[in-house]
Amino acid sequence: MTVPEPKTPVDQTGPVGCAVISLRQQLTDLEERTGEWPSADVVAILEPWLEQFDFTAAPQPALAHIPPRPPGQAWVLHRWDRHESAIIELFADKASALAELAQHVRGNWDNLLNDDVLDEPHTDDATAVNLYYGPDRDNRPDEGYSLYAETVRGRGRPRIVPLDFAFPDAGACERANRAATFHPGGHDGLPCLENEAVLVFAYLDHRVGAFRVSIHLDGAPEHLVRPDGTVPLRVVVEDTVVLDDSNAEGAPRPALLDALVNAADAAHQEVILAAARTARILWHCPACQ
């Protein structure tokens, strides 16, 4: 016994459904009049019927709307003395800026010839700075500092990216790489490579005692941005991949994460995956969930 294939229901409320029903009615009337479907008559019915549809319009891709990143904050330390007129540095928080300033103060503590001041600098950063410069910053007429917070803003625009994200092909990558620009460091900036509005700073950082690489992605164009708002990255030091969230075939997978997920129950798996997404080890695809 052959089971017939299930039929697709027609939505009679939509324009496509109405057009299908109209075509069926015309062909039924033709068959009732002639007892068959003469080719010439069928073509005469189909030609005006097909003209109702626009076969040139491509389907619109599903899009993800990514709001602009909220502005951040940086602390600006401006220090001067009789040897150096302007030293300006940026810090992520006030404590880090005070620690840097206190390091300078402790290195120059012998400049204080006041008997009321301790022989050794105070261990608390803020106290050491206040003792050196004075509560009103008037102890040292030939040197001083200012410390204040500034709002750091990116491009401040939302992004609209397709859900079916695909990284640029070989030709587009080659053109972008040829057009990349290097900005050498100077008194007012750090050495920086700019490629497709992605900024990569590479410099010696005396504060942390390391060669530092900083990647800034706020300006990345839409064709580099995934639906979750991130740009796929692979970072290699010597021959070791230290970061890879590119999802490329053969990309190293976090084995520890796999082991944790496989060993956990359903409730704990979701917690682990949520933490991995927050840490950008994984990313969440709105299309396939």
N, C-alpha and C positions, 0 to 999 in steps of 0.2 A: 504494500500500500504506500503510495507516494503522498507525503504531507505537503500541501501547497505552502509556498513562501508567504509569510505575513505581509499584508499590504500596508503601505505608508499612508496614514491618515492625512487628509487635506484640510488645512486651516481655511475655512470659508470666510473668515473675517479679514484676512490679509489680502493685499493686492495680488500676490503670486497665486494664492489659493483661488481667488476669483477668476484669474486668467486661466488656470488649469481647468476649472469647471466650465468656463465659457468654451474652451477648445473641445472638451469632451461633448458638450451639448451640440456644437456645430457638426462634429463627426457623427454623432448619433443621428441627427436629422438627415445628414447625407446618406447614411446607411438605410434609413427608413424610406427615403425617396427612391434610391437606386438599387438597394439590396446588396450593395458592396461599397468599397472605397476606391473609386476611380482615381488614378494617380494625378491627373490634371486637376481634378476638383480638390483633392487633398492639398496639393501645392498651393492652389488659390486660397485655401483657408489658412495654411500655415504661414504664408508670406506676411500678411498684415498682422497675424498674431505674434510672430517673432519680433516685429518692429516695435512692440511695446517695451521690449527689454533692452537695457544698456549692457552689452557684453564687453564694452571696452573699459568700464570702471573696475579697477582692481579693488579687492577688499581692503578696507582700512586696517592697519595693524593695531593690535591691542596695545595700549600705551600705559605706562606707569607715570604718575605725576609725583615728582619728588620736590618737597618744599625746600626753600633755601635753608642752609645751616644757620642756626642762631649765632649771633656774634659772640666772640670770646673776649677774653681780657688778658692783657699783658701789663707787667709792671716795668716802668721805664726808670732806670737809674742813670742820672746825669751827675758825674763827679768831675771836679776840676781842682787844680792846685797850681803852684807857681811854675811847675815843670810842664804840666799838660793842661791845655786850656779847655778841652772838652772830651770826656770819655762817656759815651752813651752805650748802655747795654740793656737788653730786654730779658725779662724773667717771667716764668709761668706764674709765680706767686710772690707775695711780699716777703715771706720768710727766706726764699732763695736769694732775693735781692739784698736783704739785710745781711745774710751770711757772707755774700761777696763783699759788701761794704765793710763788714766787721773784719774780714781777712786783711783788707787794706789797712784798716785802723790798727790792728795788732802788729802788723809789720812796721808801722811808723809810730808806735807808742812812745818811743824815746823823744819824740818831738814835744811831748808834754813835760814842761818843767815846773809844773804846779805841785807844791807839797801836798795839796789836798787830794790829789789824784793817786790812786793805787800804783805801786811800782809795777805790777803786772796787770795786763788788760783783763777785764771781767770776762768770765766764760759765757755769759749771756750776750748774744749778738746785739740786741737792741740797747742794752745797758752800756756795752762797750762803745757803741756808736754815739750815744748821748753824752758819755763822759768825754769822748774825744772832741766832738764838734760843739758840745753844749746843747742844752734843751732847746735854745733858740737858734742853734747853729751859728753862734757868734764867737765861739772860743778861738777859732782859727781864721783870722782875717784874710789870710792868703790862700785859703782853700775852703771848699764846701761841697755840698751835694744837694740834689733834689730827688725825691722819689714819689712817683705818682702812678696811678692806674690809667690805662688807656684802653678803649674798646677796639678790638681787632675784628674787622669785618672782611668777609670774602666778597665775592661778586654779588651776593645778595639777590640772586635770581633763582626762581624755581627751574627745575629741569623736567622735560617731557621725553621719556625714552621708551622704545618699543620693548614689549615683554619678551619677544623672541630675539634676545640679545645675541649678536655675533661680533666678535672682535674683527677689526679691519683686516682685509686680506693682505697678501704679500706685497702687492703693488702699492697699496695705500701706506703700508708700514715703511716701505723703502722711500717713498716720497717724503713722508714725515721725518724720517731719520736724516735724510739729506738736508732738510730745511731746519734742523735743530740748531740752536744758537747757544754759544757759551758766553757767559757774562763774567769776566775776571773780577776777582775781589779787589776792593780798595778801602780807603778810609771810611767810606760810608756804606759798605756792603760786603757780602761774602761771595765767594765763587759759586756760580750757579749754572747748571745746564737747563735750558728750556726746550722742551719737545712737546708739541701739541698743547701748549699752555700748561703742561705739567712741569713744575719746578723741582729740581733736585739740587740741593745744596750739599757740598762735600767740603769739609774744612776741619782744621785742627781746633779742638775745644779745650782750652786750658782748665776750664772749670771742672769738667768731668775727667780730664786727663785721657782723652781718646780722640781718634780720628772719627768724626761724626758725619753721618749721612742723614739728611732730612728731606723727606718727599712731601711736597704740597700739591694736593689734588683738587683744590677748590675751583680752579680754572679749567679743569678737564672738560673738553667738549662732549656733547651728548653721545656721540658714537663710541666713546670709550667707557661710558657709564652703564653699569648693570641696573636691572630694575630695582634693586635694593639701595641704589645710590652709591655703590662702591665701584672702584676701578680695579680690575684684576691686576695683581702684582706678583712678580717672582723676583726675589732678591737672592743673589749668589755672592758669597764671599769665598775667594779662591775657587775651589771646585765644590763647595758645600752649599746646598740650597738651604738658606736659613728661614725663608718665608716663601710660600707658594699657595696662593688661593686662586690660581688661574683656571682650575677645573680641567686643564688640558690632559689628554691621554698620556699616561706615564708620569704625571705629576706625583710627587711623593705624598702619600696619605699619612695623616697622623696616626701611627699605630697605637699609641696609648689611648687616643680617643676611640678608635675602633674597639679596643679591648674593653674599655669602660662601658660603651654602649651595648656591646654583646653580652656583658655580664649583668647588666641592670635589668630590672623589671620595667614594665611599660611606663609607669609614673616617673621613675627615676631617669629613664631614657630621655623623656621630654625636657627634664631639667638640665641634663648634660648637654643636649643639643642646643637648648636656649643659651646656655653659657658659651658654647662654642661659636654660636652666631654672634653673640655680643663681642667676643674676642676676635671676630673676623677669621676664625679658623674655617668656619662654614658660612655660607650665605643662603638666605631664604628666597626661593624663586616664587613670585606671586602667581606665575602661570601654572606650575605643576604642584605647588605647595611642597 
